[in-house]
């Protein structure tokens, strides 16, 4: 199947437990069908003019493209970072049954 109405939204955070709870709230509120978390990643980035090297967690949410703005709003309101990483990545092709499940488990926009 090519072309879908779903996407993957990547969010990172310093605290894996905070990120798991945030993910749970998004799934409960039907903003994401699921979240697949990697508890240990290493992020190297520039912040306030200095290079940082920090452990973080990362979640990949599966959701509707139409819900991305609401996820960004929630992250901006609830995330402990001043500027949370929230990236929506396109799903170019997918198992049609999985796409149907994501659409069934998320709220209509």
C-alpha positions as a printed Julia matrix, in Angstrom:
109×3 Matrix{Float64}:
   0.0    0.0    0.0
   1.38   3.43  -0.83
   0.27   6.75   0.56
  -1.5    6.8    3.94
  -3.22   9.21   6.3
  -0.95   8.15   9.16
   2.49   9.23  10.28
   5.11   8.49  12.91
   5.72  11.2   15.49
   9.07  11.1   17.28
   9.4   12.71  20.71
  12.44  12.69  22.98
  12.79  13.4   26.71
  15.41  13.11  29.42
  13.22  10.99  31.71
  12.03   7.67  30.23
   9.27   7.34  32.83
   7.92  10.82  32.08
   7.92   9.95  28.37
   6.11   6.64  29.01
   3.41   8.43  31.03
   3.09  11.17  28.4
   2.7    8.45  25.75
   0.08   6.69  27.87
  -1.92   9.94  28.13
  -1.78  10.44  24.35
  -2.99   6.87  23.73
  -5.71   7.22  26.39
  -6.89  10.45  24.73
  -6.82   8.72  21.3
  -4.2   11.11  19.92
  -1.96   8.12  19.15
  -2.74   4.46  18.52
   0.51   3.35  20.13
   3.96   4.47  21.15
   7.11   2.39  20.78
   9.7    3.63  23.26
  13.45   3.22  23.25
  14.53   3.95  26.81
  18.19   4.72  26.14
  19.48   6.92  23.35
  22.34   9.41  23.33
  21.67  12.91  22.02
  24.46  15.24  20.96
  23.3   18.74  20.13
  24.04  22.44  20.49
  22.06  24.35  23.15
  22.75  27.88  24.4
  25.98  27.96  22.42
  27.49  24.8   23.93
  27.64  21.22  22.7
  25.57  18.9   24.9
  25.91  15.12  25.18
  23.0   13.67  27.15
  21.1   10.43  27.66
  17.48  10.57  26.54
  14.53   8.33  25.72
  12.69   8.33  22.39
   9.17   7.33  21.46
   7.73   6.71  18.01
   3.99   7.38  18.04
   1.7    6.06  15.31
  -1.14   8.44  14.63
  -3.2   10.3   12.06
  -1.5   13.15  10.19
  -4.47  15.31  11.17
  -3.65  14.88  14.88
  -0.04  16.07  14.74
  -0.87  19.68  15.64
  -2.7   18.51  18.77
   0.27  16.36  19.79
   2.62  19.32  19.29
   0.33  21.49  21.43
   0.28  18.88  24.2
   4.06  18.49  24.09
   4.56  22.26  24.24
   2.22  22.48  27.24
   3.36  19.4   29.21
   6.97  18.61  28.24
   9.7   19.64  30.69
  11.93  20.98  27.87
  11.72  24.59  26.71
  11.76  23.33  23.11
  10.68  19.68  22.92
  11.67  17.58  19.94
   8.47  16.6   18.13
   8.96  15.43  14.54
   6.25  14.02  12.29
   7.62  11.6    9.71
   5.57  10.48   6.7
   4.51   6.87   6.24
   4.92   6.29   2.54
   3.69   2.71   2.54
   2.3    0.34   5.15
   0.36  -2.8    5.82
  -3.26  -1.79   5.0
  -4.55  -3.67   8.04
  -2.14  -1.77  10.32
  -3.17   1.58   8.82
  -6.82   0.66   9.42
  -6.0   -0.21  13.05
  -4.21   3.12  13.64
  -7.16   4.99  12.16
  -9.61   2.95  14.26
  -7.69   3.6   17.49
  -7.27   7.36  17.03
  -9.77  10.18  17.16
 -11.11  11.64  13.95
  -9.63  15.11  13.51
